[in-house]
Amino acid sequence: MTRPEQEQLDRKLEERLRYYRDIGIGPFFRRRGPAGGEVTPAQMRAAAGTHAGPARAASTAAGGAPNAMTRSRAASTTAESLLAAKMAALPLAKGPSLFEAAERIQGDTLARIRADLGDCTRCKLSRSRKHIVFGDGNEKAELVFVGEGPGHDEDVQGLPFVGRAGKLLTQMIEAMGLERRDVYICNVLKCRPPENRTPERDEVAACSPFLLRQIEAIRPKVIVALGSVAAQTLLNTNRSISQFRGEWLEFRGARLLATYHPAYLLRNPNAKGEVWKDLQKVMAVLGLSGRKRRP
């Protein structure tokens, strides 16, 4: 393999690793070698060479110089081997990530999770909230909506999505041919941030394990992440929601689709059409026909 080909392959490997990190598989760290140094590209190529060798041997035995097909197969095998070697050299962090932070508790239930949450004081939001907004809906729902956090009306009533954005979400659910009691609705945060500001990292870290336990206890077929905060938290990424909105992703055995938050639609009504297209994808997976036109 020539140097330009090797550099191109290295770039592809780096792009693949970044993709894995973006969808929550990571972060990656380089493993230290026996002498304390990092695993070098040369070492990774040497490890990969043991896999590429048989392809070269076979081509030689068949008649000397390898043909184009053999070279292509050998390059493909080498690329796969290099990726495997590089991932082996960059193992997952030992500490839990948001993607796997929640313990899988045998027989876990929403009631137990709520009891464990208690009168939460795990972050500073507890000092200004009126009510903890845990979640609401069907404990065996096939569809779960995850939002950002409670607003004023939610903080007063102790229920998720009951304000203006909540009314729009209800219309969206009904347009899909469902009712609120058929789905489960919750947020990343259980307490309202002051002035509805964007959640801070420590607040998300305190609440996200309970969210993941909720999802694990319900075990839905589909999760709809409403807005950037929900999508970025569940996928453990900093990518803008516009980069993967409307695309199916896998999450803990469920299918996850990110779309715009109803509050965004109140400010940008022209985006309703895009969200309705996203919801139609969910309807297709769940076998829903809908009751009326889009909200």
C-alpha positions as CSV (number, residue, x, y, z in Angstrom):
1,M,0.0,0.0,0.0
2,T,1.4,3.4,-1.0
3,R,1.8,6.2,1.5
4,P,-1.2,8.3,-0.1
5,E,-3.4,5.1,0.1
6,Q,-2.4,4.6,3.8
7,E,-3.1,8.2,4.6
8,Q,-6.5,8.0,2.9
9,L,-7.3,4.8,4.9
10,D,-6.3,6.5,8.1
11,R,-8.6,9.4,7.4
12,K,-11.5,6.9,6.8
13,L,-10.7,5.2,10.1
14,E,-10.7,8.4,11.9
15,E,-14.1,9.4,10.3
16,R,-15.6,6.0,11.4
17,L,-14.3,6.5,14.9
18,R,-15.8,10.0,15.1
19,Y,-19.1,8.5,13.9
20,Y,-19.1,5.9,16.6
21,R,-18.4,8.6,19.2
22,D,-21.3,10.8,17.8
23,I,-23.9,7.9,18.2
24,G,-22.8,7.2,21.8
25,I,-20.2,4.5,21.3
26,G,-17.3,6.0,23.2
27,P,-15.4,8.0,24.2
28,F,-12.3,6.2,23.0
29,F,-8.9,6.3,24.6
30,R,-5.6,5.0,23.3
31,R,-4.3,1.9,25.2
32,R,-0.8,2.2,26.6
33,G,1.8,-0.3,25.4
34,P,3.9,-2.5,27.6
35,A,6.6,0.2,27.8
36,G,4.1,2.9,28.5
37,G,4.0,4.3,25.0
38,E,1.0,4.6,22.8
39,V,0.2,2.0,20.1
40,T,1.7,3.3,16.9
41,P,0.2,3.1,13.4
42,A,3.1,0.9,12.4
43,Q,2.1,-1.6,15.1
44,M,-1.5,-1.5,14.0
45,R,-0.5,-2.1,10.4
46,A,1.7,-5.0,11.5
47,A,-1.3,-6.6,13.2
48,A,-3.4,-6.0,10.2
49,G,-0.8,-7.5,7.9
50,T,-1.4,-11.0,9.3
51,H,-4.9,-10.8,7.9
52,A,-3.9,-9.4,4.5
53,G,-1.2,-12.0,4.0
54,P,-3.4,-14.9,3.0
55,A,-5.0,-12.9,0.2
56,R,-1.6,-12.2,-1.2
57,A,-0.5,-15.8,-0.9
58,A,-3.5,-17.0,-2.6
59,S,-3.0,-14.7,-5.6
60,T,0.6,-15.7,-5.9
61,A,-0.3,-19.4,-5.9
62,A,-2.9,-18.8,-8.6
63,G,-0.4,-17.4,-11.0
64,G,2.1,-14.9,-9.8
65,A,1.1,-11.2,-9.8
66,P,-2.2,-10.5,-8.1
67,N,-5.0,-9.4,-10.3
68,A,-7.3,-6.4,-9.8
69,M,-10.0,-8.4,-8.0
70,T,-7.5,-10.0,-5.7
71,R,-5.9,-6.6,-4.9
72,S,-9.3,-5.1,-4.2
73,R,-10.2,-8.0,-1.8
74,A,-6.8,-7.7,-0.1
75,A,-7.3,-3.9,0.3
76,S,-10.8,-4.5,1.8
77,T,-9.4,-7.1,4.2
78,T,-6.6,-4.8,5.2
79,A,-9.0,-1.9,5.8
80,E,-11.3,-4.1,8.0
81,S,-8.2,-5.5,9.9
82,L,-6.9,-2.0,10.4
83,L,-10.2,-0.8,11.8
84,A,-10.4,-3.8,14.1
85,A,-6.8,-3.2,15.3
86,K,-7.4,0.5,15.8
87,M,-10.6,-0.1,17.8
88,A,-8.7,-2.7,19.9
89,A,-6.1,0.0,20.5
90,L,-8.8,2.5,21.4
91,P,-11.1,0.7,23.9
92,L,-14.1,2.2,25.5
93,A,-13.7,4.1,28.7
94,K,-14.1,2.1,31.8
95,G,-16.4,4.7,33.4
96,P,-20.1,4.7,32.4
97,S,-21.2,7.0,29.6
98,L,-24.7,8.5,29.3
99,F,-25.4,5.8,26.7
100,E,-24.9,3.0,29.3
101,A,-25.1,5.0,32.6
102,A,-28.3,3.5,33.9
103,E,-27.9,0.1,35.6
104,R,-30.2,-2.5,34.2
105,I,-32.1,-3.4,37.4
106,Q,-33.9,-6.6,37.3
107,G,-37.7,-6.0,37.6
108,D,-37.3,-2.3,37.7
109,T,-40.5,-0.3,37.5
110,L,-41.5,3.3,37.1
111,A,-42.8,3.3,40.7
112,R,-39.5,2.1,42.0
113,I,-37.6,4.7,39.9
114,R,-39.8,7.5,41.2
115,A,-39.2,6.3,44.8
116,D,-35.4,6.2,44.2
117,L,-35.6,9.8,42.8
118,G,-37.4,10.9,46.0
119,D,-37.4,14.5,46.9
120,C,-34.4,15.0,44.8
121,T,-31.7,17.5,45.8
122,R,-29.0,16.1,43.5
123,C,-28.5,19.4,41.7
124,K,-29.2,23.1,42.2
125,L,-32.5,23.1,40.4
126,S,-34.1,21.6,43.5
127,R,-33.8,25.0,45.2
128,S,-36.1,26.8,42.7
129,R,-38.6,24.2,41.5
130,K,-42.2,23.8,42.7
131,H,-42.7,20.2,41.7
132,I,-40.6,17.3,40.4
133,V,-42.0,16.4,36.9
134,F,-41.3,12.7,36.6
135,G,-43.3,11.6,33.6
136,D,-46.8,10.6,32.6
137,G,-48.5,8.0,30.5
138,N,-48.7,4.3,29.7
139,E,-46.1,2.2,31.6
140,K,-46.2,-0.3,28.7
141,A,-46.2,2.2,25.9
142,E,-44.7,1.3,22.6
143,L,-43.9,5.0,22.0
144,V,-42.0,7.3,24.3
145,F,-41.6,11.0,23.8
146,V,-38.5,12.6,25.6
147,G,-38.3,16.4,25.9
148,E,-35.9,18.8,27.4
149,G,-37.3,19.8,30.8
150,P,-40.4,21.3,32.5
151,G,-41.6,24.8,31.8
152,H,-43.7,27.0,34.0
153,D,-47.0,25.2,33.6
154,E,-45.3,21.8,34.1
155,D,-43.6,23.0,37.2
156,V,-46.9,24.2,38.7
157,Q,-48.9,21.1,37.8
158,G,-46.2,18.5,38.2
159,L,-47.0,16.9,34.8
160,P,-44.9,17.0,31.5
161,F,-46.0,18.9,28.4
162,V,-49.2,20.7,29.7
163,G,-48.4,24.2,28.5
164,R,-48.7,25.6,25.0
165,A,-46.0,23.3,23.7
166,G,-47.8,20.4,25.5
167,K,-51.0,21.2,23.8
168,L,-49.3,21.1,20.4
169,L,-47.7,17.7,21.4
170,T,-51.1,16.4,22.3
171,Q,-52.4,17.4,18.8
172,M,-49.4,15.6,17.2
173,I,-50.1,12.5,19.2
174,E,-53.8,12.6,18.2
175,A,-52.9,13.1,14.6
176,M,-51.0,9.9,14.7
177,G,-54.1,8.0,15.8
178,L,-53.2,7.8,19.5
179,E,-54.1,9.5,22.8
180,R,-51.8,10.7,25.5
181,R,-52.7,7.8,27.6
182,D,-51.4,5.4,24.9
183,V,-47.8,6.9,25.0
184,Y,-45.3,7.8,27.7
185,I,-44.0,11.4,28.0
186,C,-41.0,12.5,30.0
187,N,-38.1,14.9,30.0
188,V,-34.3,14.8,30.4
189,L,-34.6,17.1,33.4
190,K,-37.2,16.5,36.2
191,C,-37.0,20.1,37.5
192,R,-37.6,23.4,35.7
193,P,-34.4,25.4,34.9
194,P,-34.9,29.1,35.9
195,E,-36.4,31.1,33.1
196,N,-36.5,27.9,31.0
197,R,-32.8,28.3,30.3
198,T,-30.8,25.5,28.6
199,P,-29.9,22.7,31.0
200,E,-26.4,22.7,32.3
201,R,-24.1,19.7,32.2
202,D,-24.2,18.9,35.9
203,E,-28.0,19.0,35.8
204,V,-28.2,16.6,32.9
205,A,-25.7,14.3,34.6
206,A,-27.8,14.2,37.7
207,C,-31.1,13.5,35.9
208,S,-30.1,11.3,32.9
209,P,-29.7,8.0,34.9
210,F,-33.3,8.2,35.9
211,L,-34.4,8.9,32.3
212,L,-32.5,5.9,31.1
213,R,-34.0,3.7,33.8
214,Q,-37.5,5.0,32.7
215,I,-36.8,3.9,29.2
216,E,-35.4,0.6,30.3
217,A,-38.4,-0.1,32.5
218,I,-40.9,0.7,29.7
219,R,-38.9,-0.9,26.9
220,P,-40.7,0.9,24.1
221,K,-40.4,0.1,20.4
222,V,-39.8,3.7,19.4
223,I,-38.4,6.7,21.2
224,V,-39.0,10.2,19.8
225,A,-36.4,12.7,21.1
226,L,-38.0,16.2,21.0
227,G,-35.3,18.8,20.5
228,S,-31.5,19.1,20.7
229,V,-31.2,18.5,24.4
230,A,-33.1,15.2,24.4
231,A,-31.4,14.0,21.3
232,Q,-27.9,15.0,22.4
233,T,-28.4,13.5,25.9
234,L,-29.7,10.1,24.6
235,L,-27.1,9.8,21.9
236,N,-24.2,11.3,24.0
237,T,-23.2,13.7,21.2
238,N,-22.7,17.4,20.6
239,R,-23.9,17.3,17.0
240,S,-26.6,19.6,15.9
241,I,-30.0,17.9,15.7
242,S,-30.2,19.1,12.1
243,Q,-27.5,16.6,11.2
244,F,-29.6,13.6,12.1
245,R,-33.2,14.8,12.5
246,G,-35.6,12.4,10.9
247,E,-33.1,9.5,10.7
248,W,-33.6,6.2,12.4
249,L,-31.0,5.3,15.0
250,E,-30.7,2.4,17.4
251,F,-30.9,2.9,21.1
252,R,-30.9,0.1,23.7
253,G,-33.0,-2.2,21.6
254,A,-35.4,0.5,20.5
255,R,-35.6,2.7,17.4
256,L,-34.9,6.3,18.1
257,L,-35.9,9.3,15.9
258,A,-35.1,12.9,16.7
259,T,-37.3,15.8,15.6
260,Y,-37.9,19.4,16.6
261,H,-39.4,20.3,20.0
262,P,-43.0,21.5,19.9
263,A,-41.8,24.8,21.5
264,Y,-39.6,25.3,18.4
265,L,-42.7,24.8,16.2
266,L,-44.6,27.5,18.1
267,R,-41.8,29.9,17.1
268,N,-41.3,28.4,13.6
269,P,-44.7,27.1,12.3
270,N,-43.2,26.4,8.9
271,A,-41.2,23.5,10.4
272,K,-44.4,21.6,11.2
273,G,-44.4,19.9,7.9
274,E,-41.0,18.5,8.5
275,V,-42.0,17.2,11.9
276,W,-45.2,15.6,10.4
277,K,-43.0,13.7,8.0
278,D,-40.9,12.5,10.9
279,L,-44.1,11.4,12.8
280,Q,-45.3,9.5,9.7
281,K,-42.1,7.4,9.9
282,V,-43.0,6.5,13.4
283,M,-46.6,5.7,12.4
284,A,-45.3,3.4,9.7
285,V,-43.1,1.5,12.2
286,L,-45.9,1.2,14.7
287,G,-48.6,0.4,12.1
288,L,-50.7,3.5,12.8
289,S,-52.9,5.0,10.2
290,G,-53.7,8.3,11.9
291,R,-57.0,10.1,12.5
292,K,-56.6,13.3,10.7
293,R,-54.3,15.6,8.9
294,R,-51.1,16.9,10.5
295,P,-51.4,19.3,13.5
